[in-house]
C-alpha cells in the first residue's frame, strides 16, 4: 500500500475515533476524494490497536485503576473504588457487544454501511449532541457514576453501531443528557471506548489472522503508530478545549460533513 495512503488513513482514523465527529464519514470521503482503494481489514485492525494504545496512554491512571480493580474482583473484593469502576465499565460494555454480535450474525451491519445512512446519522446525531449539551446540567462528575447510569450510557453506545453516529459522540450525548459535566462526560466516554475497541479489534483480528505477511505486517505497524500519535493529539486537544468550549463547534462540523455526504450520496 502506498505510504501516503497508509499515513492518511491512520491519521484520519486516529483523529476522528475520539472526537465526536464520526470516523466512518471521513473514511468514506477520503478514498473518494483522493482516488484511493479501500485499505482492507488488516489496516483497520492496526488503526484500532493504535487508537486503543492512545486512550490507554492518555488515561493511564484510570487504566491502572481498572487493572487493580480486576485483580481485586478476582480476589473476591468487590467493594473497593477500583473494583467498582471496573464492574461499571463492564456493565456499560455489555449492550454494545450483544447488539454488535446480533448485527454481525444477521448481516445487518453490512446493510447499514451506505453513504446515505452515514450522512443522515452524522447530521441527526450531531443535532442530538447539540441538544444534550445545551440542556444537560453540570451537576454530576465521573465519581457519581452509578450502575444505572453506566447501563444507560451502554444503551446510548449501542447506537454507535449505526455508521456515522460516532461512538464517542453518542456516549458523550448520553452522559450530558444525564447531567454529567463536559469533561467528565468525555472521560467516561473515552474509558468506555477501551473494552469496546478491544472487542471489535479482536473480532476483526480473528477474521484477518490468516492474511498477514511481512509487507502487510510492516504496513500495519506504520498505520498503528500514526493512528496512536494522531489519536493522542486529538484526545489531548479535546480534553483541553472542554475546559472552556462546548461541543457546538463539533456539531457545526458534523452538520457540514453530513451535508457534503448527502450531496455526494444523492448526486
Secondary structure, 3 states (H helix, E strand, C coil): CCHHHHHHHHHHHHHHHHCCCCHHHHHHHHHHHHCCCCCCHHHHHHHHHHHHHHHHHHCHHHHHHHHHHHHHHHCCCCCCHHHHHHHHHHHHHHHHHHHHHHHHHHCHHHHCCCHHHHHHHHHHHHHHHHHHHHHCCCCECHHHCCHHHHHHHHHHHHHHHCCCCCHHHHHHHHHHHCCECHHHHHHHHHHHHHHHHHHHHHHHHHHHHHHCCHHHHHHHHHHHHHHHHHHHHHHHHHHHHCCCCCCHHHHHHHHHHHHHHHHHHHC
